[in-house]
Amino acid sequence: MRTTAERLPRELATLIRPQLPPLAEDIIHTIRATIPEYAKPLDGCYGQAIRLGVNQALTQFVDRIADPDRPRADFAEVYRQLGRLEASEGRSLDSLQKAYRLGTRVAWRHLIRFRQRSGLPTAMMFTLGEATLAYADELIALSVEGYADMQARSAQGLQRRRKRLLRLLISEEERDRAEAAELAAAARWPLPAQLCVAMLDRVGGPAEAPQLPDTILADFQGTQACLVVPDPDDADWWSRCADALAGWRVVIGPTTALADAAKSYRHAQLARELVRRNTIEDSSPVRCVDHLSTLWLLTDEFLVEQLIRKRLAPLAPLTDKQHKRLGETLLAWLETRGGAPEIAARLRVHPQTVRYRMRQVERLFGDQLRCPDARFELEVALRAASLTESPPQEQEAREAG
C-alpha cells in the first residue's frame, strides 16, 4: 500500500525545497517563543539537536517526495535521540509533542502561502496536508521510542548506582565511605543520620526481586543479599515490606549512625549465621536487638572458646552427660544463688539431686565459686557453652558411638 507522500508527484519536491531554510528558521523561532522549555540558548548540544531535528525533518520529508524508496534508518535515529534528550533532561514528552504539532502548523501555513504563489491544485494540497500530518505522527512515535529507551537505561543505571552505594556504605574502608557520600546524590538517596542493615536468605516465593519502597537500598543477588534501611527507628518500615519479603528470611542488624553502617552489617551477618545454626530461633523477622547478649557472647568465638576451656576445665574429664548436668546445675546456682529447692524447681529435678550435684561442683571448682570475678567468667562460659553446643541429635549420636 502506497503512503500519502508516495502519491505526490516527485516534481513537487523540486518546487518545495527552496522554501525549507526560511521555514526551518520560522519553526525554530516559533517553538522557542511559545514553549518555555525550549527558550534556552541554542549554542549548546541541546540547541544543536533541536536545529538538526527541524532541518532534517524538513529535508527528509521533501526527499521522500522526490524518492519514496530512500532508506530511512539514519533519519529515524535523530528523532529517537530527541526523545532520549527529553528523558535525560528529566521532562515528560509533552513539550516535545507540542513542538512537533506547532512545527506542523507553521509548515502548513508556509505551504498555504506557497500554494497561493504557485497555484498548486486543491486536491494535491489535501494530499500534501495528509502527508504532513502522517509524517509528524511518525516523528512523534520515534521520539516516544527513544524516550522509553532512555528511561529504561536510566532506571538500570540508577539501580546500578544504588547497589554500588549500598556496598560502599557497609564497607570497612574509609575511602569507600567517602565515595558513598559523593555517590548518594547520583543514586537519588539522601544520606540519613541513622540506618540499619538487614541480611537476606531466600527461603521460597517468586524468583523475581521484591518491590520495595525507593527509600530502601536493596541488593538481592548472591550470598550477601541485604538491605540498607534509612532511619529505621523513625518509621515502621517492616510493616510496609513484610508482604514483599515473605519469601525471604530477614535478619535485621542494630540501628547505627551512618558512619557505622559496617557494624550493623557485621552483626546482622553474625545473627544470620547463628539462625542457620539454630542458635537463634528463626522468627520473622529476626532482630539483632532481641539477641544482644547472644551476639555479644559469640562475636569472637576464639575468645569464647578460650574462656570455656579455661573456666570449664574441671568438667572436661567427665562424660558428656555428666558435663551437661553439672553445668546446668552450676549455671542455675550462679543465676539464682538460691537454695536446693529453688534450683530443683528450675531444673525440674529432686532437691536431693541438686545437693548431690552441688557437692560435686564444689569439689571440682573449689575457690572459683567464692571469687566474684571467677563466678562472672564461669557464668559467661556456661552461657556461651550452651549457645555453641551441638544440637541434641548430634550429642545423642556421639554418646551412642
C-alpha positions in Angstrom: 0.0 0.0 0.0 1.4 3.4 -1.0 1.9 6.0 1.7 0.4 9.5 1.3 3.8 11.1 0.4 4.3 8.4 -2.3 1.1 9.6 -4.0 2.5 13.1 -4.5 4.3 13.9 -7.8 8.1 13.8 -7.5 8.4 17.2 -9.2 6.8 18.8 -6.2 10.0 18.2 -4.2 11.9 20.5 -6.6 9.3 23.3 -6.0 9.2 23.0 -2.2 13.0 22.5 -1.5 13.9 26.2 -1.8 11.3 27.1 0.8 13.0 25.0 3.5 15.6 27.3 5.0 13.2 30.2 5.9 10.6 27.6 7.0 13.2 26.0 9.4 14.0 29.3 11.0 10.3 30.2 11.4 9.7 26.8 13.1 12.6 27.2 15.5 11.7 30.8 16.3 8.0 29.9 17.0 8.9 26.9 19.1 11.3 28.9 21.3 8.9 31.8 21.6 5.9 29.5 22.5 7.4 26.7 24.6 9.4 27.9 27.7 11.4 24.7 27.9 13.0 25.5 24.5 13.7 29.1 25.2 17.3 28.4 26.3 20.2 29.5 24.1 20.7 27.2 21.1 24.5 27.3 21.1 25.0 24.1 23.2 24.5 20.4 22.3 20.8 20.6 23.1 20.2 23.6 20.8 22.2 21.8 18.0 20.0 18.8 18.4 16.9 21.0 18.0 18.2 22.6 14.9 19.3 19.3 13.4 15.9 17.8 14.2 14.0 20.6 12.5 16.3 20.9 9.4 16.5 17.1 8.9 12.7 16.7 9.4 12.0 19.1 6.6 14.8 17.8 4.3 13.7 14.2 4.7 10.1 15.0 4.1 10.9 16.5 0.8 13.4 13.7 0.0 10.6 11.2 0.4 8.5 13.0 -2.1 11.5 13.0 -4.5 12.5 9.4 -3.8 9.9 7.3 -1.8 12.3 4.3 -1.8 15.1 6.2 0.0 16.4 4.3 3.2 15.1 5.8 6.5 17.3 4.2 9.2 19.7 7.1 9.7 16.8 9.5 9.7 14.9 7.6 12.4 17.8 7.7 14.9 17.7 11.6 15.0 14.2 11.6 16.4 14.8 8.7 18.8 17.7 10.8 20.1 15.4 13.8 20.6 13.2 11.6 22.8 16.3 10.4 24.7 17.3 14.0 25.3 13.9 14.8 26.8 14.2 11.9 29.2 17.8 12.9 30.2 16.6 16.4 30.9 14.0 14.9 33.3 11.0 16.2 31.3 7.9 14.5 30.1 7.2 14.2 26.4 4.5 16.8 26.5 6.8 19.7 25.4 8.4 17.7 22.5 5.0 16.6 21.2 3.7 20.2 21.5 6.8 21.3 19.5 6.0 18.7 16.7 2.4 19.9 16.5 3.5 23.5 16.5 6.1 22.9 13.8 3.5 21.1 11.7 1.1 24.1 11.9 3.9 26.5 11.0 4.8 24.3 8.0 1.2 24.2 6.9 0.9 28.0 7.0 4.0 28.2 4.7 2.6 25.6 2.3 -0.7 27.6 2.1 1.2 30.7 1.1 3.3 28.7 -1.3 0.2 27.3 -2.9 -1.2 30.8 -3.4 2.0 31.8 -5.2 2.5 28.6 -7.2 -1.2 27.7 -8.0 -1.0 24.0 -6.9 -4.2 22.1 -7.4 -6.5 21.8 -4.4 -6.5 18.0 -4.5 -2.7 18.0 -4.3 -2.8 20.3 -1.3 -5.2 17.9 0.5 -2.8 15.1 -0.2 0.2 17.2 1.0 -1.6 18.1 4.2 -2.4 14.4 4.9 1.3 13.5 4.3 2.4 16.3 6.6 0.2 15.1 9.5 1.2 11.4 8.9 4.9 12.4 8.9 4.5 14.4 12.2 2.9 11.3 13.8 5.8 9.2 12.6 8.4 11.6 14.2 6.4 11.6 17.5 6.4 7.8 17.5 10.2 7.7 17.0 10.7 10.2 19.8 8.4 8.2 22.1 10.5 5.1 21.3 13.8 6.9 22.2 12.2 8.4 25.3 11.2 5.0 26.6 14.6 3.6 25.8 16.4 6.3 27.8 14.0 5.9 30.7 14.8 2.1 30.8 18.5 2.8 30.6 18.3 5.5 33.2 16.4 3.1 35.5 19.0 0.4 35.1 21.8 3.0 35.6 20.1 4.2 38.8 19.8 0.7 40.1 23.5 0.0 39.5 24.4 3.2 41.3 22.2 2.3 44.2 23.7 -1.2 44.5 27.2 0.3 44.4 26.1 2.8 47.1 24.9 0.0 49.3 28.2 -1.9 49.1 30.2 1.3 49.8 28.1 2.2 52.8 28.7 -1.2 54.5 32.4 -1.3 53.7 35.0 -1.1 56.4 37.2 1.1 54.3 37.3 4.8 55.0 37.8 5.7 51.3 34.7 3.7 50.3 32.5 5.6 52.8 33.9 8.9 51.4 32.9 7.7 47.9 29.5 6.8 49.2 28.9 10.4 50.2 29.7 11.5 46.7 27.6 8.8 45.0 24.5 9.3 47.1 23.1 12.3 45.1 23.6 10.5 41.8 21.8 7.4 43.3 18.9 9.7 44.5 19.3 8.5 48.0 19.6 11.3 50.7 22.1 10.2 53.3 20.3 9.5 56.7 21.5 10.2 60.2 20.9 6.6 61.1 20.3 3.3 59.4 20.3 -0.4 59.8 21.4 -3.3 57.5 19.2 -6.4 57.1 20.7 -9.6 55.8 18.6 -11.8 53.5 18.3 -15.5 52.9 16.0 -16.8 50.2 13.6 -19.4 51.6 10.9 -19.6 48.9 8.5 -17.4 47.0 8.7 -16.0 43.5 12.0 -15.8 41.7 11.8 -12.1 40.8 13.2 -9.5 43.2 10.7 -8.0 45.6 9.4 -4.5 45.0 10.3 -2.3 48.0 10.0 1.5 48.7 12.6 3.6 46.9 13.9 4.8 50.3 15.4 1.3 50.9 18.6 0.3 49.2 18.5 -3.4 48.1 20.7 -6.0 46.6 19.0 -9.4 46.2 21.9 -11.0 44.4 24.4 -13.5 45.7 25.2 -14.8 49.2 25.4 -11.4 50.7 22.0 -10.2 49.7 20.9 -7.4 52.0 19.0 -4.1 52.5 20.0 -0.7 53.9 17.1 0.9 55.6 17.4 4.7 56.4 16.2 6.0 59.8 14.6 2.6 60.8 13.6 3.8 64.2 11.5 6.7 62.9 9.2 4.7 60.6 7.6 1.3 60.7 9.4 0.2 57.6 8.9 -3.5 58.2 5.1 -3.4 58.1 5.4 -1.8 54.6 7.9 -4.5 53.4 6.7 -7.7 55.2 4.5 -8.9 52.4 7.0 -8.3 49.7 9.7 -10.1 51.7 7.5 -13.1 52.5 9.8 -15.4 50.5 13.0 -14.3 52.4 14.5 -14.8 55.8 15.3 -11.3 57.1 17.8 -10.7 59.9 17.8 -7.0 60.9 21.0 -5.6 62.3 21.2 -2.9 65.0 20.5 0.7 64.2 23.7 2.7 63.9 25.0 6.1 62.8 25.6 6.4 59.1 29.4 6.1 59.6 28.9 2.8 61.5 26.9 1.0 58.8 29.5 -1.7 58.6 28.9 -2.6 62.2 25.2 -3.1 61.6 26.1 -5.2 58.6 28.7 -7.3 60.5 26.3 -8.1 63.4 23.4 -8.9 61.0 25.8 -11.3 59.3 26.7 -13.0 62.6 23.0 -13.2 63.6 22.1 -14.8 60.3 24.8 -17.4 60.7 23.5 -18.2 64.2 20.0 -18.6 62.8 21.4 -21.0 60.2 23.0 -23.0 63.1 19.8 -22.9 65.1 21.4 -21.0 67.9 19.0 -18.2 67.4 15.3 -19.0 66.7 14.2 -18.4 63.1 11.4 -15.9 63.5 10.1 -13.4 61.0 12.0 -11.1 61.1 15.0 -11.8 63.3 16.0 -8.7 65.1 19.5 -8.4 66.5 18.2 -6.1 69.2 16.4 -9.1 70.7 19.5 -11.2 70.9 22.2 -8.8 72.0 23.6 -10.9 74.8 23.9 -13.9 72.4 25.6 -11.8 69.8 28.0 -10.3 72.4 28.9 -13.7 73.7 29.6 -15.1 70.2 31.1 -12.1 68.5 34.6 -13.5 69.0 34.3 -17.3 69.0 38.0 -17.8 69.6 38.0 -15.8 72.8 34.8 -17.6 73.9 36.5 -21.0 73.3 39.4 -19.8 75.4 37.1 -18.7 78.2 35.2 -22.0 78.1 38.4 -24.0 78.0 39.9 -22.1 81.0 36.8 -21.9 83.3 35.1 -25.2 82.5 38.3 -27.3 82.5 37.2 -29.1 85.7 34.3 -30.6 83.7 36.5 -31.8 80.8 37.2 -35.3 82.2 33.5 -36.1 82.7 31.2 -37.8 80.3 29.1 -35.6 78.1 26.0 -36.4 80.2 27.8 -35.6 83.5 29.3 -32.4 81.9 25.9 -31.3 80.8 24.1 -32.0 84.2 26.7 -30.4 86.4 27.0 -27.4 84.0 23.2 -26.8 84.1 23.2 -27.1 87.9 26.1 -24.7 88.3 24.6 -22.2 85.9 21.3 -22.3 87.8 23.1 -21.7 91.0 25.1 -18.8 89.6 22.0 -17.2 88.1 19.8 -17.5 91.2 22.2 -18.0 94.1 19.2 -19.9 95.6 18.9 -23.0 97.7 18.4 -26.6 96.5 14.6 -26.4 96.4 14.7 -23.3 94.1 17.3 -24.7 91.8 15.5 -28.1 91.7 12.2 -26.4 90.6 14.1 -24.6 87.9 15.8 -27.8 86.6 12.7 -30.0 87.3 14.7 -32.4 89.4 14.6 -33.5 93.1 16.2 -31.2 95.6 18.4 -34.1 96.8 19.7 -34.4 93.3 20.7 -30.8 93.3 22.5 -31.2 96.6 24.4 -34.2 95.3 25.4 -32.3 92.1 26.5 -29.2 94.0 28.8 -31.2 96.3 30.4 -32.4 93.1 30.6 -28.9 91.7 32.2 -27.7 95.0 34.8 -30.4 94.8 35.6 -29.6 91.1 35.6 -25.8 91.2 36.5 -25.0 94.9 37.8 -21.4 95.3 36.4 -20.3 92.0 32.9 -20.3 93.5 34.0 -17.8 96.2 35.7 -15.3 93.8 33.4 -12.7 92.2 35.5 -12.4 89.0 35.7 -16.2 88.6 31.9 -16.6 89.2 31.3 -14.0 86.5 33.5 -15.7 84.0 32.0 -19.1 84.9 28.5 -17.8 84.2 29.6 -16.3 80.9 31.4 -19.5 79.9 28.4 -21.7 80.8 26.0 -19.4 78.9 28.3 -19.4 75.8 28.8 -23.1 76.0 25.0 -23.6 76.0 24.8 -21.5 72.8 27.6 -23.3 71.0 26.9 -26.9 72.0 25.9 -29.4 69.3 22.2 -30.0 68.5 20.6 -32.8 70.6 20.7 -35.3 67.7 24.4 -34.8 67.3 25.0 -35.3 71.0 23.0 -38.5 71.0 24.8 -39.9 68.1 28.2 -39.1 69.7 27.1 -40.7 73.0 25.8 -43.8 71.2 29.1 -44.1 69.4 
